[in-house]
Amino acid sequence: MSSKKPPKAGFEASLKRLETIVETLERGEAPLEKALELYEEGLTLAQVCSETLRTAELKMKKISKSAGKQFELTDFEPED
């Protein structure tokens, strides 16, 4: 893997780019070299998104704690 710097885009833009990469790779139409580049970019984006979410979760816990409320994580179940 190369030592590329993580993208500076916001969370939503990074997630959207990651979704585009996944769709491209799933179609299987990219040549091998391009697929490898996309895979590497996708891993980097996934790490950036994961870290952003982890940071947001910690910030939420800190805010809740400072407000004197118990913070409890629950699984999110989207409505159909």
Secondary structure as UniProt FT lines:
FT   HELIX           11..27
FT   HELIX           32..66
FT   TURN            67..68
//
